[in-house]
Amino acid sequence: MGGTVPDQDDGETAQSTRARRALKETLHVLERGSRTWAAFCCPGTAECCQLQVTKRLPWLWPSEWAVLEARLRRDGRPLPEARADGGCPFLGPTGKRCSVYEDRPLGCRTFFCHRVQGPSQVPAKETHALLERLAALNLAVDPQAAPRSILDWWSGS
């Protein structure tokens, strides 16, 4: 797993302690998501990342967005520019690989594409439990927290 959580400050508030814990637990949820879907694979065409074409955007909880922001900080990279092809801004230059793959959101770890290969039944129950855990983590930090599309987070709206 690529994500790390920054060290705790001495003057940290209870709110920021909860946020740090939520971020740390989010990394565990994302890792469990990858393990849950490990029996499935795709050919790596990045078709699902062509957000303008698919109209299927991943929805992220605040802690998932925080994981992506932490990744960019670790890499010393700014928020990526919009892609002319309408693909996810986190796609690499070729448009075929995710530039934050190890820290991608839960929605990007599940397969909804017609090209998915694996067992005949997807792990819906397990995925739902992971989504419930993400919700609980984020609502414990902020009772008004809600998921937003990756492009809403990216654009700052």
Backbone bond lengths (Angstrom), bond angles and torsions (degrees), N, CA, C in turn:
res aa  C-N    CA-C-N  psi(-1)  N-CA   C-N-CA  omega(-1)  CA-C   N-CA-C  phi
1 M - - - 1.442 - - 1.506 108.80 -
2 G 1.306 118.41 133.82 1.440 121.37 -173.87 1.504 115.55 -84.38
3 G 1.351 119.29 -20.70 1.448 120.95 -171.38 1.509 114.61 -77.59
4 T 1.327 114.70 148.33 1.453 121.37 172.87 1.505 108.09 -135.48
5 V 1.328 115.89 157.39 1.455 121.75 -179.73 1.516 107.73 -109.77
6 P 1.360 117.79 133.53 1.447 119.80 -179.64 1.526 111.71 -61.27
7 D 1.347 115.92 156.45 1.462 120.84 177.80 1.519 110.99 -64.51
8 Q 1.321 115.87 151.88 1.455 122.82 -179.16 1.521 110.03 -75.15
9 D 1.336 116.87 137.68 1.461 122.52 174.53 1.512 109.04 -82.77
10 D 1.353 116.92 153.68 1.464 121.21 179.17 1.523 111.90 -62.72
11 G 1.314 117.50 -38.46 1.455 121.49 -176.83 1.513 113.54 -94.03
12 E 1.290 117.21 27.35 1.459 121.62 -176.29 1.527 111.09 -65.96
13 T 1.315 116.38 136.56 1.457 121.77 178.83 1.521 110.48 -85.26
14 A 1.328 115.17 165.62 1.469 119.49 177.60 1.526 110.45 -59.36
15 Q 1.323 116.94 -37.51 1.466 121.47 179.59 1.529 110.48 -63.50
16 S 1.312 116.82 -45.78 1.460 118.47 -179.21 1.527 111.20 -71.12
17 T 1.332 117.62 -29.18 1.468 120.34 174.34 1.519 109.82 -63.89
18 R 1.337 117.35 -44.12 1.466 120.78 177.25 1.525 110.85 -62.85
19 A 1.327 116.49 -39.60 1.469 120.30 179.61 1.528 110.54 -64.88
20 R 1.332 117.34 -41.41 1.470 120.78 177.68 1.516 111.16 -63.33
21 R 1.326 116.04 -43.19 1.462 119.46 178.12 1.520 111.06 -63.38
22 A 1.341 116.19 -40.95 1.470 119.94 178.79 1.525 110.38 -62.77
23 L 1.319 116.82 -40.16 1.456 120.30 178.96 1.530 110.59 -64.88
24 K 1.314 115.99 -44.95 1.468 120.08 179.42 1.534 110.77 -62.71
25 E 1.322 116.72 -45.26 1.466 120.09 179.56 1.532 110.87 -67.75
26 T 1.334 117.73 -32.64 1.459 120.93 176.52 1.525 110.06 -60.12
27 L 1.325 117.00 -40.72 1.467 120.24 176.97 1.524 110.70 -59.92
28 H 1.327 117.00 -38.69 1.467 120.69 177.63 1.530 110.90 -68.05
29 V 1.329 116.89 -40.78 1.469 120.48 178.26 1.527 109.90 -62.16
30 L 1.319 117.04 -43.25 1.465 120.32 179.62 1.525 110.80 -63.10
31 E 1.314 115.96 -41.09 1.471 119.53 177.18 1.528 111.00 -63.05
32 R 1.334 116.76 -42.60 1.471 120.26 177.32 1.518 110.69 -63.84
33 G 1.334 116.33 -35.82 1.462 119.88 176.55 1.516 111.65 -60.74
34 S 1.314 115.99 -43.08 1.470 119.34 177.67 1.515 111.15 -63.46
35 R 1.330 117.04 -41.67 1.474 119.88 178.98 1.524 110.71 -66.19
36 T 1.327 117.26 -38.90 1.466 122.00 -179.67 1.523 111.02 -61.41
37 W 1.316 116.82 -37.55 1.468 121.59 -177.18 1.526 112.62 -99.29
38 A 1.321 117.88 10.72 1.469 121.91 -175.61 1.524 113.41 -60.83
39 A 1.320 118.08 -27.42 1.474 120.55 -179.24 1.524 112.01 -76.39
40 F 1.329 117.07 -7.47 1.459 121.74 -178.23 1.524 109.38 -107.42
41 C 1.304 116.00 155.56 1.459 119.94 176.42 1.530 109.29 -151.95
42 C 1.293 114.01 167.46 1.462 120.11 175.28 1.521 107.56 -134.80
43 P 1.330 117.28 166.48 1.463 119.15 -178.81 1.531 113.61 -77.45
44 G 1.329 118.44 0.14 1.457 120.76 176.66 1.515 114.45 73.35
45 T 1.316 117.04 36.72 1.461 120.63 -179.37 1.523 112.38 -82.94
46 A 1.334 117.79 -15.78 1.467 124.30 -176.62 1.530 112.42 66.23
47 E 1.330 116.59 17.70 1.467 119.38 176.30 1.517 111.19 -58.57
48 C 1.332 116.85 -38.61 1.462 120.45 -178.54 1.529 111.51 -67.35
49 C 1.323 117.23 -19.64 1.461 122.05 -179.93 1.523 112.43 -87.59
50 Q 1.324 116.90 -3.28 1.464 121.15 176.45 1.522 108.08 -84.41
51 L 1.316 115.29 76.28 1.459 122.66 -168.80 1.522 113.41 -60.94
52 Q 1.316 117.61 -36.71 1.462 120.53 179.08 1.524 110.94 -66.30
53 V 1.303 117.23 -32.79 1.460 122.07 -179.25 1.533 110.41 -79.36
54 T 1.335 116.78 -50.30 1.465 120.45 -174.71 1.522 113.23 -75.47
55 K 1.320 116.40 -28.43 1.480 121.63 -174.17 1.531 110.62 59.91
56 R 1.327 116.95 23.85 1.467 123.17 179.97 1.518 108.05 -119.65
57 L 1.307 115.29 90.95 1.450 120.75 -178.28 1.519 110.67 -92.97
58 P 1.331 116.60 138.54 1.465 117.73 172.88 1.528 109.71 -68.16
59 W 1.326 115.36 142.99 1.456 121.66 176.97 1.517 107.38 -106.61
60 L 1.322 115.81 130.89 1.454 122.43 -174.16 1.515 111.12 -117.48
61 W 1.317 114.75 140.81 1.453 120.88 169.26 1.524 107.79 -78.80
62 P 1.337 118.31 159.53 1.472 119.99 179.88 1.524 113.60 -51.96
63 S 1.320 118.20 -38.73 1.466 119.04 -178.82 1.528 111.93 -67.72
64 E 1.324 118.17 -29.82 1.463 120.52 176.46 1.526 110.07 -69.03
65 W 1.334 115.82 -40.14 1.466 119.53 176.81 1.529 109.78 -65.02
66 A 1.340 117.01 -39.09 1.465 121.00 177.95 1.532 110.89 -61.32
67 V 1.330 117.71 -36.22 1.467 121.30 176.64 1.532 109.63 -62.40
68 L 1.333 117.15 -42.79 1.469 120.28 179.04 1.523 111.09 -66.18
69 E 1.327 116.90 -42.07 1.465 119.94 178.35 1.529 110.91 -62.29
70 A 1.333 116.53 -42.15 1.468 120.45 178.51 1.522 110.36 -61.86
71 R 1.312 117.27 -38.74 1.465 121.55 178.66 1.522 110.31 -61.93
72 L 1.329 116.36 -46.40 1.465 119.84 179.76 1.530 110.74 -62.04
73 R 1.335 116.56 -41.97 1.475 119.86 177.78 1.530 110.49 -61.35
74 R 1.331 116.84 -46.70 1.470 120.98 179.12 1.521 111.45 -57.45
75 D 1.324 116.12 -39.91 1.461 121.27 -178.77 1.529 112.47 -81.96
76 G 1.349 116.81 -7.51 1.461 120.26 -177.38 1.512 112.89 67.70
77 R 1.341 115.21 32.27 1.467 120.38 -177.41 1.514 110.58 -112.09
78 P 1.326 116.90 145.83 1.470 119.81 172.20 1.529 109.50 -78.81
79 L 1.312 115.87 172.17 1.461 121.20 172.82 1.535 107.04 -59.31
80 P 1.325 118.21 131.95 1.471 119.20 -176.57 1.526 112.15 -65.70
81 E 1.301 113.80 156.67 1.466 121.49 176.39 1.527 109.63 -75.39
82 A 1.324 116.11 161.13 1.469 121.37 174.75 1.527 108.28 -63.38
83 R 1.318 115.25 148.64 1.463 120.62 177.90 1.527 109.60 -94.72
84 A 1.297 116.51 135.89 1.465 121.51 179.02 1.525 112.04 -63.00
85 D 1.347 116.90 -26.26 1.462 120.29 -178.11 1.529 113.23 -85.71
86 G 1.328 117.69 1.58 1.464 120.92 179.14 1.513 113.73 79.43
87 G 1.317 116.43 8.20 1.458 120.73 178.20 1.519 111.86 -77.13
88 C 1.305 115.46 169.27 1.454 121.36 177.14 1.525 108.85 -56.38
89 P 1.326 117.86 134.03 1.461 119.24 -179.41 1.531 113.49 -63.20
90 F 1.327 117.71 -15.91 1.456 120.85 179.58 1.527 113.32 -86.63
91 L 1.325 117.04 0.11 1.465 119.27 173.43 1.520 108.99 -68.49
92 G 1.311 115.68 146.83 1.460 120.53 177.10 1.521 110.84 -71.09
93 P 1.327 116.93 179.14 1.471 121.78 -175.67 1.524 114.77 -56.34
94 T 1.329 117.99 -33.18 1.465 120.22 -178.32 1.521 112.69 -78.62
95 G 1.337 116.82 -15.06 1.461 120.36 -177.14 1.508 113.65 76.98
96 K 1.333 117.63 11.06 1.464 121.98 -177.27 1.526 113.30 -114.94
97 R 1.314 118.67 -13.52 1.464 121.86 -177.08 1.518 110.59 -133.11
98 C 1.320 115.36 143.52 1.458 122.28 177.75 1.528 109.13 -78.08
99 S 1.315 116.61 131.19 1.462 120.42 -178.64 1.531 112.55 -81.92
100 V 1.327 117.06 -7.83 1.474 121.84 178.75 1.528 109.77 -128.35
101 Y 1.306 116.98 33.10 1.458 123.26 -170.34 1.527 113.50 -49.75
102 E 1.313 118.34 -47.02 1.468 121.48 -176.98 1.528 111.74 -64.33
103 D 1.325 117.08 -24.16 1.458 121.95 -177.09 1.526 112.79 -114.41
104 R 1.322 117.47 17.51 1.463 120.72 -177.40 1.528 110.95 -64.46
105 P 1.332 116.85 154.03 1.468 121.19 -179.62 1.534 112.68 -65.38
106 L 1.322 115.04 165.08 1.465 120.63 -179.49 1.528 111.17 -58.39
107 G 1.320 117.20 -42.57 1.463 120.39 -179.70 1.519 112.94 -59.08
108 C 1.319 116.92 -28.59 1.464 121.18 178.20 1.525 111.59 -83.67
109 R 1.328 117.21 -8.80 1.464 121.44 178.93 1.529 111.41 -94.54
110 T 1.316 116.90 -8.52 1.460 121.68 178.79 1.525 108.05 -102.67
111 F 1.292 117.11 158.46 1.456 120.49 -174.65 1.532 109.70 -114.50
112 F 1.321 114.76 121.84 1.466 119.59 175.92 1.523 110.75 -120.31
113 C 1.297 116.46 2.21 1.460 122.64 -177.89 1.530 110.66 -77.14
114 H 1.305 116.43 150.67 1.468 121.24 177.34 1.528 112.03 -68.20
115 R 1.322 117.55 -12.57 1.461 121.29 -178.92 1.527 113.53 -89.36
116 V 1.323 117.52 -1.78 1.468 119.70 -177.43 1.521 110.23 -59.30
117 Q 1.316 114.59 142.07 1.457 120.68 177.15 1.517 108.00 -125.99
118 G 1.322 116.08 142.12 1.456 120.40 178.58 1.513 110.36 154.75
119 P 1.321 116.31 -159.90 1.465 120.21 -179.75 1.537 111.16 -56.60
120 S 1.322 115.35 160.85 1.469 119.36 -176.14 1.525 112.78 -71.06
121 Q 1.302 117.76 -20.82 1.459 119.99 -178.52 1.527 109.89 -120.16
122 V 1.346 116.06 127.07 1.462 119.91 178.20 1.529 109.38 -76.16
123 P 1.325 117.86 155.31 1.467 121.28 -177.77 1.534 112.39 -80.70
124 A 1.314 115.92 65.74 1.460 121.37 -175.60 1.527 112.13 -62.85
125 K 1.323 117.98 -44.76 1.466 121.46 -178.08 1.531 110.71 -61.93
126 E 1.320 116.40 -45.54 1.459 121.05 -179.84 1.527 111.22 -66.13
127 T 1.328 116.94 -40.21 1.460 121.35 178.80 1.520 110.52 -64.74
128 H 1.319 116.54 -42.24 1.462 120.67 177.42 1.532 110.63 -60.20
129 A 1.313 117.45 -41.65 1.469 120.99 178.58 1.532 110.75 -62.49
130 L 1.317 117.24 -38.76 1.468 120.10 177.79 1.525 111.02 -66.98
131 L 1.319 116.83 -39.26 1.464 120.45 176.74 1.527 111.07 -64.25
132 E 1.314 116.05 -39.98 1.474 120.39 177.15 1.531 110.55 -62.87
133 R 1.325 116.79 -39.36 1.464 121.08 179.10 1.519 110.81 -65.26
134 L 1.329 117.55 -43.16 1.465 120.74 176.44 1.522 111.08 -60.20
135 A 1.316 116.56 -42.85 1.464 120.24 178.25 1.524 110.60 -60.27
136 A 1.320 117.19 -48.33 1.471 121.26 -178.54 1.521 111.28 -61.38
137 L 1.318 117.25 -42.87 1.464 121.05 179.59 1.519 111.47 -59.83
138 N 1.312 115.90 -45.82 1.456 120.63 -176.80 1.520 112.36 -73.42
139 L 1.315 117.07 -37.48 1.463 119.95 178.98 1.526 112.21 -70.41
140 A 1.334 117.06 -25.30 1.467 120.49 175.54 1.524 110.90 -68.49
141 V 1.324 116.47 -29.46 1.464 121.22 178.04 1.520 110.45 -82.29
142 D 1.329 115.87 -43.05 1.459 121.74 -177.31 1.528 108.78 -144.82
143 P 1.326 117.52 108.32 1.469 120.25 -178.69 1.528 113.89 -59.11
144 Q 1.330 117.25 -16.13 1.464 121.43 178.16 1.531 112.72 -96.27
145 A 1.324 117.31 1.90 1.468 121.03 -178.03 1.519 110.27 -60.55
146 A 1.308 114.72 146.65 1.469 120.96 177.97 1.520 108.51 -152.16
147 P 1.318 116.49 150.50 1.463 118.26 175.39 1.524 110.31 -71.38
148 R 1.326 115.17 151.62 1.465 122.64 176.47 1.525 107.39 -136.58
149 S 1.303 115.93 158.15 1.467 119.21 179.35 1.521 109.42 -65.87
150 I 1.310 115.33 153.24 1.459 119.93 -179.97 1.525 111.21 -58.24
151 L 1.315 117.55 -34.83 1.459 120.15 179.73 1.525 111.77 -73.40
152 D 1.331 117.98 -31.32 1.475 119.98 173.96 1.522 110.04 -65.53
153 W 1.338 116.63 -44.96 1.470 119.45 176.13 1.510 110.29 -60.41
154 W 1.327 116.31 -48.04 1.453 122.47 -175.95 1.527 111.32 -59.96
155 S 1.331 116.64 -41.43 1.470 120.14 -177.60 1.522 112.81 -81.73
156 G 1.347 116.70 -9.69 1.458 119.97 178.48 1.513 114.05 81.22
157 S 1.334 117.29 9.98 1.478 118.83 -178.65 1.496 112.65 -83.59
